[in-house]
Amino acid sequence: MDRSRRAARGDGGRGPDRPRSVTLALVAGSTVLGAGVGAVLAVPVARVPARLGLRARPHPEVAAALRSPAGWALVAATAALSGATAARFGAVGVLPAYLGLVAGLVALSAIDLATYLLPNRIVFPLAGFVAVALGLGAVVDGTPGAFGRALLAGVVAFVAYAGLHLASPRGLGFGDVKLAFVLGLALGYLGWAELVLGLFLGFLFGAVVGVGLLVARRRTRRDHVPFGPFMAAGACTAILVGAAILDWWRP
């Protein structure tokens, strides 16, 4: 198994002589950090639907969001995903990239559900952070090949989603296209199979929920369903348990 494949399994590309440093302290610390980040993210998540600037003065809707069930759900989701991400990767150089990714995906999913938009002021900084953090992590872990693959995968995912957007602008917004680049980076670092799996799961989750809403008569065929949360769910599933799924699938 080459270094990039070992990195995909979370050992930082160092091989069997350096097992994953998954400790209770690392997972607990990442979970607490995720909870704190989730509380901070509750502010932009509340301000964007309310059409407030991210640096605007305190607003009742923002304060309410921090005390609402949705606000607590945001904190809980970010904390849980951060802990799971730390358990999956261990103490490797690319861990910060994936911790930042899952936090950003939680925020974007909440905003997309409320506004049907994936704002550039969150997507672009997230893309920059993931790219830089993966690059630095690849240097630490000694996996430059995996980082090169990540960049190529980001472009491939962007182009693929751009084609789908041109074919059906109503079905897939351009915000989804930009998010695909971010997901391509993160999934591509792990491997091409993980990239395909993560993108496929996004469509699968979206289709299952969409059909369920139609059957329950909560939506009609003409209603738009935000796709960003399903993209995020598919990517997170592939990142956290993709290796197990692929091992089960392969003979």
C-alpha positions in Angstrom: 0.0 0.0 0.0 1.5 3.3 -1.0 1.7 6.4 1.1 -1.3 8.1 -0.3 -3.5 5.0 0.3 -2.2 4.8 3.9 -3.1 8.4 4.3 -6.6 7.7 3.2 -6.8 5.2 6.0 -5.7 7.8 8.5 -2.2 6.8 9.4 -0.6 9.9 7.9 1.3 7.9 5.3 3.8 6.7 7.9 3.1 3.0 7.5 2.5 0.3 10.1 5.5 1.4 12.2 3.4 4.5 13.2 -0.1 3.5 14.2 -2.9 6.0 14.4 -2.6 8.2 17.5 -6.3 8.1 18.3 -6.5 8.9 22.0 -9.4 9.8 24.3 -7.8 13.2 24.8 -7.6 13.9 21.1 -11.2 12.9 20.5 -12.5 14.7 23.6 -10.6 17.8 22.7 -11.8 17.9 19.2 -15.4 17.4 20.4 -15.1 20.3 22.8 -13.4 22.4 20.1 -16.2 21.5 17.7 -18.9 22.6 20.2 -17.2 25.9 20.6 -16.9 26.4 16.8 -20.5 25.4 16.4 -21.5 28.1 18.9 -19.5 30.7 16.9 -21.0 29.5 13.6 -24.5 30.0 15.0 -24.0 33.8 14.5 -23.3 33.7 10.7 -25.9 31.0 10.3 -28.5 33.3 11.8 -27.2 36.5 10.1 -27.3 35.2 6.5 -31.0 34.2 6.4 -31.8 37.5 8.2 -29.8 39.4 5.6 -27.5 40.9 8.1 -23.8 41.6 7.7 -21.5 39.2 9.4 -20.1 42.2 11.4 -23.4 43.8 12.1 -24.4 44.9 15.6 -26.2 42.4 17.8 -29.6 41.5 16.5 -32.6 39.8 18.2 -32.7 37.1 15.6 -29.1 36.2 16.2 -29.5 36.1 20.0 -32.6 33.9 19.5 -30.7 31.5 17.3 -28.1 30.9 20.0 -30.9 29.9 22.4 -33.0 28.0 19.9 -33.2 24.2 19.3 -31.7 24.9 15.9 -28.8 26.6 17.5 -28.2 23.8 19.9 -28.5 21.3 17.0 -25.8 23.2 15.2 -23.5 23.0 18.2 -24.2 19.3 18.7 -23.7 18.4 15.0 -20.4 20.2 14.8 -19.2 18.7 18.1 -20.2 15.2 17.1 -18.7 15.4 13.6 -15.5 16.9 15.0 -15.1 14.1 17.5 -15.8 11.5 14.8 -13.3 13.1 12.5 -10.6 13.0 15.1 -11.3 9.4 15.8 -11.1 8.6 12.1 -7.8 10.3 11.3 -5.9 10.5 14.6 -3.0 12.9 15.1 -2.0 13.5 11.5 -1.1 16.7 9.7 -4.3 16.8 7.7 -6.7 16.5 10.7 -7.2 20.4 10.9 -8.3 20.4 7.3 -11.0 17.9 7.9 -12.1 19.5 11.2 -12.5 22.8 9.4 -14.3 21.1 6.6 -17.0 19.4 8.7 -17.6 22.6 10.7 -18.1 24.6 7.4 -20.4 21.9 6.0 -22.6 22.0 9.0 -22.9 25.8 8.7 -23.5 25.7 5.0 -26.1 23.0 5.3 -28.1 25.0 7.9 -28.0 28.1 5.7 -29.0 26.2 2.5 -32.0 24.7 4.3 -33.1 28.1 5.4 -32.3 30.2 2.3 -31.7 27.7 -0.6 -28.3 29.4 -1.0 -24.7 28.5 -0.4 -23.2 32.0 0.2 -19.8 32.8 -1.4 -18.6 34.5 1.8 -18.6 31.1 3.5 -17.8 28.8 0.5 -14.8 30.7 -0.7 -13.0 30.9 2.7 -13.8 27.3 3.3 -12.3 26.3 0.0 -9.1 28.3 0.7 -8.8 26.9 4.2 -9.2 23.3 3.1 -6.7 23.7 0.3 -4.1 25.4 2.4 -4.6 23.0 5.4 -4.4 20.0 3.2 -1.2 21.3 1.6 0.5 21.9 4.9 -0.8 18.6 6.3 0.6 16.8 3.3 4.0 18.3 3.9 3.8 17.1 7.6 2.6 13.7 6.6 4.9 13.3 3.6 2.0 12.7 1.2 2.5 15.2 -1.7 1.0 12.8 -4.2 -2.2 12.7 -2.2 -2.4 16.5 -2.2 -1.8 16.7 -6.0 -4.6 14.2 -6.4 -6.8 16.4 -4.2 -6.3 19.4 -6.4 -7.1 17.4 -9.5 -10.1 15.9 -7.9 -11.4 19.3 -6.9 -11.2 20.4 -10.5 -12.9 17.2 -11.7 -15.7 17.5 -9.3 -16.2 21.2 -10.2 -16.3 20.5 -13.9 -18.7 17.5 -13.5 -21.1 19.6 -11.4 -20.8 22.5 -13.7 -21.9 20.3 -16.6 -24.9 19.1 -14.5 -25.7 22.7 -13.7 -25.7 23.7 -17.4 -27.9 20.7 -18.2 -30.4 21.5 -15.4 -29.9 24.9 -13.7 -33.1 24.5 -11.7 -32.1 21.2 -10.4 -28.5 22.1 -9.4 -27.5 25.6 -8.4 -24.1 27.1 -9.0 -23.5 27.2 -5.3 -23.6 23.4 -5.4 -21.0 23.6 -8.2 -18.6 25.7 -6.0 -19.2 23.4 -3.0 -18.3 20.4 -5.2 -14.8 21.8 -5.6 -14.3 21.9 -1.8 -15.7 18.3 -1.5 -13.5 17.2 -4.3 -10.4 18.5 -2.5 -11.2 16.6 0.7 -12.4 13.4 -0.9 -9.7 13.4 -3.6 -7.0 13.5 -0.9 -8.3 10.2 0.4 -8.5 8.6 -3.1 -10.5 8.4 -6.3 -12.8 5.7 -5.0 -13.6 7.9 -2.0 -14.4 10.8 -4.4 -16.8 8.8 -6.4 -18.4 7.3 -3.3 -18.9 10.7 -1.6 -20.4 12.3 -4.6 -22.6 9.3 -5.3 -23.9 9.2 -1.7 -24.9 12.8 -2.0 -27.1 12.0 -5.0 -28.4 8.9 -3.3 -29.4 10.7 -0.1 -31.0 13.4 -2.1 -33.0 11.0 -4.1 -34.2 9.0 -1.1 -35.3 12.1 0.8 -36.9 13.6 -2.3 -38.9 10.6 -3.1 -40.0 10.4 0.6 -41.2 14.0 0.5 -43.2 13.3 -2.7 -44.8 10.2 -1.2 -45.6 12.2 2.0 -46.9 15.0 -0.2 -44.7 17.5 1.6 -43.2 18.5 -1.8 -44.3 18.5 -5.4 -42.2 17.8 -8.5 -41.9 21.5 -9.1 -40.7 22.3 -5.6 -37.0 22.9 -5.1 -35.1 20.9 -2.4 -31.7 22.3 -1.3 -29.0 19.9 -2.4 -26.1 21.2 -0.3 -27.0 19.3 2.8 -27.1 16.0 0.9 -23.7 16.8 -0.7 -22.4 17.4 2.8 -23.9 14.3 4.2 -22.5 12.2 1.3 -19.0 13.6 1.7 -19.0 13.2 5.5 -20.1 9.6 5.2 -17.4 8.8 2.7 -14.8 10.6 4.8 -15.7 8.9 8.1 -16.7 5.4 7.0 -15.8 5.3 3.3 -12.9 2.9 3.8 -15.2 0.4 5.5 -17.8 0.7 2.8 -15.2 0.2 0.0 -13.7 -2.8 1.8 -17.1 -4.3 2.1 -17.9 -3.6 -1.6 -14.7 -4.8 -3.0 -14.3 -8.7 -3.3 
